[in-house]
Amino acid sequence: MRIMQITPEAGYKLDITFDDGQRGLFDVAPYLECDAFRPLKDVAEFKRIRNGGYYVEWACGADLSADTLASHLLQLV
């Protein structure tokens, strides 16, 4: 599964579209207390996400795989 588009949204959520047409929101907030993700509390840093296709990553070293994102995807209303 490949990430086609990812957009950071308010409340530490990511709007994600996968190559199979699946689309939804992923909530990063629960991860923010982990050391690797703590720098993302700075909203400007959170917005500097990079799409690696099969993962997303930030300059601070935090990353999430496409599988993790897809397995915890919240449906858009």
FENGI-V352695 format. One record per residue. SS is DSSP state (H for helix, E for strand, C for the rest). PHI is phi in whole degrees, 0 to 359 (* if undefined). D_FIRST is the distance of its C-alpha to the first C-alpha in Angstrom with 2 decimals. Layout:
# FENGI-V352695
ss = [SS | SS]
phi = [PHI | PHI]
d_first = [D_FIRST | D_FIRST]
This chain:
# FENGI-V352695
ss = [C | C | E | E | E | E | E | E | E | C | C | C | E | E | E | E | E | E | C | C | C | C | E | E | E | E | E | C | H | H | H | C | C | C | C | C | C | H | H | H | H | C | H | H | H | H | C | C | C | E | E | C | C | C | E | E | E | C | C | C | C | C | E | E | E | H | H | H | H | H | H | C | C | E | E | C | C]
phi = [* | 247 | 277 | 272 | 212 | 218 | 227 | 290 | 237 | 300 | 75 | 60 | 249 | 244 | 269 | 237 | 237 | 259 | 293 | 269 | 93 | 295 | 218 | 183 | 249 | 242 | 267 | 276 | 311 | 297 | 273 | 294 | 273 | 284 | 309 | 296 | 263 | 306 | 300 | 284 | 298 | 285 | 303 | 298 | 292 | 302 | 288 | 272 | 283 | 239 | 271 | 263 | 89 | 254 | 198 | 237 | 212 | 237 | 301 | 289 | 104 | 291 | 209 | 220 | 280 | 300 | 297 | 297 | 300 | 293 | 286 | 239 | 285 | 266 | 291 | 285 | 265]
d_first = [0.00 | 3.79 | 6.81 | 9.35 | 12.25 | 13.70 | 17.35 | 19.57 | 21.82 | 25.08 | 25.30 | 22.59 | 19.76 | 16.62 | 15.74 | 11.99 | 10.40 | 6.75 | 6.54 | 7.23 | 10.20 | 9.90 | 12.14 | 14.22 | 15.98 | 15.50 | 18.94 | 19.56 | 23.27 | 23.33 | 22.17 | 24.95 | 27.56 | 25.75 | 27.29 | 24.23 | 23.38 | 27.05 | 27.37 | 24.91 | 27.74 | 29.01 | 27.34 | 27.70 | 25.73 | 23.01 | 22.68 | 22.24 | 18.53 | 16.63 | 13.07 | 11.93 | 8.55 | 6.92 | 9.86 | 12.78 | 16.33 | 19.93 | 23.08 | 24.44 | 21.93 | 19.89 | 16.13 | 13.27 | 9.93 | 6.70 | 7.36 | 10.85 | 10.37 | 8.63 | 11.33 | 14.08 | 13.39 | 16.77 | 17.21 | 19.06 | 22.59]
